[in-house]
Amino acid sequence: MATKKRASGSINTSTKSSSTPSHGLAPWLGLAAIVILLDQLSKITIAKLFAYGESLAVTNFFNLTLVYNKGAAFSFLASESGWQRHLFTVIGISAALYIIYLLKNHNGQRLFCWALALILGGALGNVIDRVMYGHVIDFLDFYYANSHFPAFNLADSAICLGAGLFILDELRRVKNK
């Protein structure tokens, strides 16, 4: 029985695992860009249709309400004199750079990268607001009776979804060990 030789005579010594294909950084940056685009379009739309503080009841537990957040999540530090804008901008840009580093080095880990890309898009969406307006535009207002959850936006939603996927990924990783 004859054996066939490779035409090049070389042996494939690639160390990439076939179970975790590497697709590069582009898909993850593309996902982050989609989050940024949807976030900014929604904020521009709300800012054009609503006056500050104006509200539209959509259901008995949800309003569209234009509010500005000069702080961080849940209006943390919002009542400060303005220095927080620069702090949160630097934190957002630093986080984005670190996330890009992680995406580059772990681009074959799909769930982990989905989480990071959502967080990246959300963080940069809010950084854009801070740089352009000095505050973040929030408009999603959920409530029960007279208790309102702090208003938020699509960027915040992407960050929360990304954090949830990150936790799920870590739980799966721990379970598989």
JOJOUR-V266248 format. One record per residue. N is the residue number from 0. SS is DSSP state (2 for helix, 1 for strand, 0 for the rest). OMEGA is omega in radians with two decimals (* if undefined). BURIAL is b if it has 9 or more other C-alpha atoms within 8 Angstrom, else e. Layout:
BEGIN
n ss omega burial
N SS OMEGA BURIAL
N SS OMEGA BURIAL
END
This chain:
BEGIN
n ss omega burial
0 0 -3.10 e
1 0 3.07 e
2 0 -3.14 e
3 0 3.06 e
4 0 3.02 e
5 0 -3.12 e
6 0 -3.10 e
7 0 -3.12 e
8 0 -3.11 e
9 0 3.10 e
10 0 3.12 e
11 0 -3.12 e
12 0 -3.14 e
13 0 -3.14 e
14 0 3.13 e
15 0 3.11 e
16 0 3.13 e
17 0 -3.14 e
18 0 3.09 e
19 0 -3.10 e
20 0 3.12 e
21 0 -3.13 e
22 0 3.14 e
23 0 -3.06 e
24 0 -3.01 b
25 2 -3.12 e
26 2 -3.10 e
27 2 3.06 b
28 2 3.07 b
29 2 3.09 e
30 2 3.10 b
31 2 3.13 b
32 2 3.09 b
33 2 3.10 b
34 2 3.14 b
35 2 -3.12 b
36 2 -3.14 e
37 2 3.13 b
38 2 -3.10 b
39 2 3.09 b
40 2 3.13 e
41 2 -3.14 b
42 2 3.11 b
43 2 3.14 e
44 2 -3.13 e
45 2 -3.13 b
46 2 3.13 b
47 2 -3.06 e
48 2 -3.03 e
49 0 2.93 b
50 0 3.13 e
51 0 3.13 e
52 0 3.13 e
53 0 -3.05 e
54 1 3.06 b
55 1 3.10 e
56 1 3.13 e
57 0 3.06 e
58 0 3.11 e
59 0 3.08 e
60 0 -3.05 b
61 1 3.05 b
62 1 2.84 b
63 1 -3.07 b
64 1 3.12 b
65 1 3.06 b
66 1 3.12 b
67 1 3.13 b
68 1 3.11 b
69 0 -3.13 b
70 0 3.12 b
71 0 -3.13 b
72 2 3.13 e
73 2 3.10 e
74 2 3.09 b
75 0 -3.13 e
76 0 -3.09 b
77 0 -3.07 b
78 0 3.11 e
79 0 -2.97 e
80 0 3.12 e
81 0 3.13 e
82 2 -3.09 e
83 2 3.11 b
84 2 -3.12 b
85 2 3.12 e
86 2 -3.10 e
87 2 3.05 b
88 2 3.12 b
89 2 3.11 e
90 2 -3.14 e
91 2 3.13 b
92 2 3.11 b
93 2 3.10 e
94 2 3.14 b
95 2 3.13 b
96 2 3.12 e
97 2 3.11 e
98 2 3.10 b
99 2 3.07 b
100 2 3.14 e
101 2 3.11 b
102 2 -3.14 b
103 2 -3.06 b
104 2 -3.11 e
105 0 -2.99 b
106 0 3.09 b
107 0 3.14 b
108 0 -2.93 e
109 2 -3.08 e
110 2 3.10 b
111 2 -3.13 b
112 2 3.02 b
113 2 3.14 b
114 2 -3.11 b
115 2 -3.12 b
116 2 3.09 b
117 2 3.11 b
118 2 3.12 b
119 2 3.14 b
120 2 3.12 b
121 2 -3.14 b
122 2 -3.13 b
123 2 3.06 b
124 2 3.12 b
125 2 3.06 b
126 2 3.12 b
127 2 3.11 e
128 2 -3.10 b
129 2 -3.13 b
130 2 -3.06 b
131 2 -2.98 e
132 2 -3.07 e
133 0 3.12 b
134 0 3.09 b
135 1 3.10 b
136 1 3.08 b
137 1 -3.09 b
138 1 3.13 b
139 1 -3.02 b
140 1 3.09 b
141 1 -3.09 b
142 1 3.02 b
143 1 -3.06 e
144 0 3.12 e
145 0 -3.12 e
146 1 -3.12 e
147 1 2.96 b
148 0 3.12 e
149 0 -3.14 e
150 0 -3.13 b
151 1 -3.08 b
152 0 -3.13 b
153 2 3.10 b
154 2 3.11 b
155 2 3.12 b
156 2 3.12 b
157 2 3.11 b
158 2 3.13 b
159 2 3.10 b
160 2 3.09 b
161 2 3.11 b
162 2 3.09 b
163 2 3.10 b
164 2 3.09 b
165 2 3.11 b
166 2 3.10 e
167 2 3.12 e
168 2 -3.13 b
169 2 3.10 e
170 2 3.08 e
171 2 -3.14 e
172 2 3.14 e
173 2 3.14 e
174 2 -3.09 e
175 2 3.14 e
176 0 * e
END
